[in-house]
Amino acid sequence: MKKHILCLGDSNTHGYCADPSDCADGGIRFNEEERWTCLLQKALGEDVLVTEEGLSGRTTVFPDPLHESMDALGILYALLKSHEVLDLLVIMLGTNDTKERLGVNASCIAIGMERLVRKAQSVDCWGDHAPNILIVCPPPIRAEMELAECGQPMGKGCLEKSRELPLYLEKTARLVGAHYLDAAGCEFNALDGMHLTRRGHAQLAQRLAERIPGLLAL
């Protein structure tokens, strides 16, 4: 059986494209030749299966009062069991947790990640091996978010909290025995300041393709 990687994330895992001119199809989602999950699949080869589980607006554990089913914790058990057996779970969340209406700081976001990871570790979806989880800290939100229309419902304080996340999430990874990767430097667009460009998807895929084989002992 192939090694199975599940990628759990938000719009940047779903492949949302804020700038249609940056997408080959001119749409709102990068295609299979552009999304980091698909590029990772190609890089890792036929012995690995990479599955996308990206939802725009998804948080770690915090329910969103404006939209239902946004917290990953609420659907994690069903999701993991539906995709078992897993060899690696990649979690890239945190950007949406910074929203002002959720009322949590970077430290609380990291505690939410801890809770999410511990839940994943407790689910019987890992076959005959130990839980294997990689936490990916999203790139920090750019200042353009505050000027963008979609930035208005995000609210105040998002930039500062997203910049503090790497410190807290790295500590969380050590605490729960997970692997860690900081995606800072993977390019966010200059329109809304919080979504990967086509180049950013390629950059993230390359970093993960370099890191993951060692985690899977390929």
QUICORRA-V882540 format. One record per residue. SS is DSSP state (alpha for helix, beta for strand, coil for the rest). Layout:
BEGIN
ss
SS
SS
END
This chain:
BEGIN
ss
coil
coil
beta
beta
beta
beta
beta
beta
beta
coil
alpha
alpha
alpha
alpha
coil
beta
coil
coil
coil
alpha
alpha
alpha
coil
coil
coil
coil
coil
coil
beta
coil
coil
coil
coil
coil
coil
alpha
alpha
alpha
alpha
alpha
alpha
alpha
alpha
alpha
coil
coil
coil
beta
beta
beta
beta
beta
beta
beta
coil
coil
coil
coil
beta
coil
coil
coil
coil
beta
coil
coil
beta
coil
coil
coil
beta
alpha
alpha
alpha
alpha
alpha
alpha
alpha
alpha
alpha
alpha
alpha
coil
coil
coil
coil
coil
beta
beta
beta
beta
beta
coil
coil
coil
alpha
alpha
alpha
coil
alpha
alpha
alpha
coil
coil
coil
alpha
alpha
alpha
alpha
alpha
alpha
alpha
alpha
alpha
alpha
alpha
alpha
alpha
alpha
alpha
alpha
alpha
coil
coil
coil
coil
coil
coil
coil
coil
coil
coil
beta
beta
beta
beta
beta
coil
coil
coil
coil
coil
alpha
alpha
alpha
alpha
coil
coil
alpha
alpha
alpha
alpha
alpha
alpha
coil
coil
coil
alpha
alpha
alpha
alpha
alpha
alpha
alpha
alpha
alpha
alpha
alpha
alpha
alpha
alpha
alpha
alpha
alpha
alpha
alpha
coil
coil
beta
beta
beta
beta
coil
coil
coil
coil
coil
beta
coil
coil
coil
coil
coil
coil
coil
beta
coil
alpha
alpha
alpha
alpha
alpha
alpha
alpha
alpha
alpha
alpha
alpha
alpha
alpha
alpha
alpha
alpha
alpha
alpha
alpha
coil
coil
END
